[in-house]
Structure formats: C-alpha cells, structure tokens
Amino acid sequence: MRDHSTGRRGFEGVLMAVAATFLTVSATSVLAQSPTRSPADLAIDAAVPVPSPVDLPPPSIGDFKVESPAKPVAAEPTKDAAAPAAPAEAKSDATAAAPSAPGPSKDTAATTPAADAPKIETPAATAVAPTAEPTKPATEQAASPKPAEPQQPASKVATADQPVADQLRDLLAKSANRYFERKAERSAVEKFYETRDYAPVWTSAGALTAPAKGVIARLKDAAADGLDPDDYPVPNFTAATSPETLAEAELRLTESMMDYARQAQSGRMHWSQVSGDIQYPEHPIDPSQVLAKVTTAADASAALDSYNPPHKLYRELKKKLAELRGEGDKPVAKIAEGETLRYQPAGKKRAEVKMDDPRVPQLRARLGITDNADSTTYDATVAAAVRHFQSHADLKATGVLDDRTVKALNTPKRDRTIDTIIVNMERWRWLPRDLGAPALGDAYVILNIPDYTLKVMQHGAEVWSTRVVTGKPGKHATPLLTETMKYITVNPTWNVPPSIIYNEYLPALQQDPTVLDRMGLKLSRNRDGSIHISQPPGEANALGRIRFNFPNKFLVYQHDTPDKNLFAKTERAYSHGCMRVQNPDQYAATLLNITMPDKNYTPAKIRSMYGRNEVNLNFPTPIPVNITYQTAFVDDGGKLQLRKDIYGRDATMLALLKNDKGKNLEAVVAHAQPNYTRPTRLPDGVSVAGDYTGSSGASSNPFSFLENLFGGPQPRPQQPAARNQRRVYTR
C-alpha cells in the first residue's frame, strides 16, 4: 500500500505548481498520441487540477522516464492507481469539473498490462490541490455532470397587458371571494387566470376582445330568455383607463358571465323555494368548463346562450315571449263599464234570454270572436267565450259579464301572459337536459298537471297520449318530479299511502270499526308500530288493473282506476296525488313495445293478463317519467295555450322573483316530511291481521314500505317455529 502522507509532505510550494503545469501539457501531448488510457492516466486526471493555459515549449522525451515492460498489473494495484491519492475533501472544484477522457471500461482497466502505456512517475500524482469545499470523486462527477440552469419559460402576457395582469394577480390573491362567493367558481377562476399568467381575457391593450363583445351582447339580451339583465351587470370598460380599473372590470364581467351561465342552466330560484313537493335532479354548471368554452368559442354569445334549456317547448315559449313584447306599443282597447250582461239558454218552461249592448262588438273583438263581429247581441257564443276567459283569469266561470270581468278584460293580457311565460321558462330550467333514455331513441313520458294530459315521446315526436286525473289542490297536489319507470304491475295490490291511512282511514275507523272490512281492505302493523293497510287485486281495486311504477319519495305512481267518469270533465284534479290514466292497457302496450319491441305487446294481450294474481313486467331499460307544471305551452299548431294555475305555482314564483331581490333564491330550502312511523292505538273491536306481526309484535316482512307500496319483491315466508303456529304473508 502506497504511503499517501509521505507524498503529501514531499511536494509543496513552487514544485507543486511547476509539476502541475508540466504534467498538464505533457498529458495532453501523450493523450493526443494514444487513444488508450491506463489506470495511471486516470489517476493523474483525477488528482491534478487544470491550470490556465501557459506559453511553454512542447515537452521532450527526456521529460519522461519510461520503465521496462512489467508483468500485468493485478486488480488491487490497478484499483489503487485509479483511485485518487488525496482524500475526497481535498479535491478542487476545477478537478471535479474536469471531464474524463475516453478510455477503457472499469473491467478492462483492471486487466490491462502496465506495458500498454508508459508509466508516468511524478510527484504531482499525489499532490493536494487547495480547495474551499468538498467535492465528489471524479468518477462520480463524470457519471453525474452538473445540471445546467433551467431556463425561465416565456411569459404568456403581452407587454401592454402586464400591468393589468399584475393587478389581477393581486385582486385574486386578496379578495377573490368578493367577486365569486361560490367556492367552486372561485377556484375555477383562480386556476383559469393562473394558467394564463393572469393575462386578461376580455381586453387586449385596453381594448375589448371578440369574446368580451359576445358575452356583453348576451348579458344585455338576457330578457329574451326570461331572465333579468339587471342581475348580470356589465362593467364600463370605456371608463376603465388604468390597470387597476381594467382588472376590476375584468373580474366583474367574469362574475356576471358565471352568474348568467349558472342561472340559465339551473334557474334563478331553486325549486325547493317554491314547494316541498318538487324534486328534480340537480344539474349544476362546471365553472372550469364554462370559462374554457366561452372564452375559446368562435361565437362567445352563442356559447353562453347554450346554457339555456335546449327543449323544443322552451324555445317555442321564447319565441312567443318575443312576439308579445313586440306588441308592447299597441294600444289596448278598453271595454266601457255598464250593466251586467248574461245569456240564459232556453229551458222547458223558459225561453232563451239574450241581451243587446253596444259594447258587445268590442267584446267580440277582444275575445277573438270572428262570427257576427258587428252583432250587439250577447248570445251563447259570447257567453261561452267570456266563461273561457274567466276560467283562465282566476275568476268564477259563470259566463256573466260583470264589473270584475270587465276589469280583468281591461288589464293588459300581454303583461299577465308575459309573466306566465317567464315562470314557465324558469321551470324548464329545473328539468334534466336529456328528458329521455338514449338507448330507447330518447323515449320518455311527460305529464302536464294543469293540462291533465300524458304523452309518450320518442325520437322527438309524440307516440301516444291520453287524459289523466291529477291530485287535488292543497295537501294532495301531484308532485313535480323526474324518475324512471322500471316495471308495470298487472293486477296490483293497493298498499295505501301513509297520508291516506292517518288522515282518512284511521279517523274513519274511530267512527266505524267495520269500515275497512266493508271496503275489502286489510289492516296490519309494521315493525315500528305504524299501520299498514292494503287492498288485494281485483276489479274493485282502487288502482284498477294496472299500476305504472317509478319509485319516488312522494309515494305516487300512475295507475288505472275503476272510476272512469272523471275523464269526461275539463278540469280533472280529484286524486290524492297519484295520476289516474284513462287508457292504461294502451299505455302499457306502448311502453312495453318501446322497451321490448320483439315481444309484440298489444292492449288485448295486456287485458288477457287480468286476474287476481300480480304480474310484474320488468323493463330491460327504464323509461324516464317527467311530471311537469306547464300553464303556458305552444301546441302543435303553433298557438300559445294557457292553463289555470291550479296549485298556485305561478303566483308563488312571481312573488319570489318580483319581491325578494335581496334573498338568495338559489339556496336550497329543507322541507320537513311527515312522519308516519309512530305507534297507533286502534279503537276497540278493530282486528289487526298477522301479515306483518307475529305473537311478539315484531314484523316478519324485511322489505321497506316503499318496496311494498310499489310492488317490491315477494318476501319469502319464514319457517314456523312449531307446526301449530302459522303466519300469513302478503305483499
């Protein structure tokens, strides 16, 4: 082993510098002549720092001492020769940075004879170069060269916009929540501007960009979509002349754009603000998607407009709204006050009564009567038109022209109709963007409560329609909802909803303990002590022969009815909330042919299943059911149709929109639902069947009331504990 300490003591001062210079020049000459590097060469490179070039004569052969050929160098001596003589911490930065010259691999160097290259004897091989800090061994430095300094990416901000970008960065960092209260929108906006290096998107060098002009045009025309332009203020970019005011205007326009997109898609008010019996699927905007879509679109106005409902009936209402507003300058012809006019048809003992009045021609024109337009006679035709007007003006439909009717006629219909259209457009925003099932040709069911009609749609066209009976106004109103119909039940069991049990049947039992038996109803208890009442299948069943199941939290469904006479009435709000269908066999066949077209269902085939046993016909693909409230719609002939606001939904929404500007109408209102899970004491003499409870009073039916109500799976009976103990299980 070589004594490194002796070498370090033997070379100092001037000798070190001269040796280093001499060897550097000499090694350069030798390396130029010999492509093969020995371990000794590598040791010299590692130990000797590279000085600055000096002007010296080229070395002569006498400067080197070449020994005679020696035996092959063993692995260990070669390793010593290749390793630096000085400790690692004594090496200089210049040495560490010097790249290694090409040479043999580690394995090759270990087995190369010493005679392959001249042995250089010099004290510099073990010299210590002065250094300020430790470095890695040279071999490691060669493998891991010092990385280059990373280059800064080019700025995305134009020079003219940099002051505005700086202000935007500061505003978003300090007060982003002042512009964007919703966390999701605030985060999206911050990320959007960060990726742009905070370059403004609505201005360039202080001038409005094309996207900004498109967004501003859409916001100013918000009234065309039944929205209020005042809710989406447009900042004054003309007055914004400094970086501070331009940055402020930038964020204000982004704020208004986001508000418009959100309310155009989901509505100015959440449906829970109106009533507790409304439930539609939420479909909020994606703020990041809004920013990307609008700011990169060829037409920013059209991109922002796309967040309004895409439905045909919505677009038709928008056209009618524009038409009505276009008539705003037309004078309204008022009908003068006068005596009450009435028409009385002829009876068995009385003659027909007609009245003449000079106001009648004007009244005919006002009501759209073209026959005998100049007649002054208040006849059956005029009386019928007055009756129709009264029914849609929340007046008693008598057909008599009294003072209240004259006042309603003189109130601009245009204003009332505009309000009605606006709230209907608002309700369309609550509905899903895709009403149907794509796998079934976008098939869906849509029921309009105020119109008492149900339609089956497919491929954008009506397939079939029928009349329906809906819920009574008040606590029995039919809820507004979107759910999916999963199956049809032929010969259904009627599981009475809790509201009917506790509000009607239990009070009736207090008066007459036999009333349920006489009605063919069965009474039992659930596990929690609540009451369950059901009616077995049959022609007298309250659900008729078919039930259409789309499970929902309101426990309503569509079904047949044994009471057919109500379908002949014009207004048909008579049920407890469920929807009675006039032609259930045709309805069932239509739906089944959409979901299972290869089965060839017909109304006759459905009727052949009628009996006393339940039959469930499952849909391979569920069909969406949309229960709506359209008091204004455009019919197939392009005529605007208005219906009576039977549940007061229009009035409630208008009051919210006009009088609660300071209220957050988009907030969700939690409505308490009735609780029917309390134990109930029944009157003496009322027997409780053992369907649901055994001797211990514990329910043996493991299924929820919702499943039982909608014809859920048949519970499997438990094995009796003893042969003499029997339990009866029903659905």
Order of alpha helices (4+ residues) and beta strands (2+ residues): alpha-alpha-alpha-alpha-alpha-alpha-alpha-alpha-alpha-beta-beta-alpha-alpha-beta-alpha-alpha-alpha-beta-alpha-beta-alpha-alpha-alpha-beta-beta-beta-beta-beta-alpha-alpha-beta-beta-beta-beta-beta-beta-alpha-alpha-beta-beta-beta-alpha-alpha
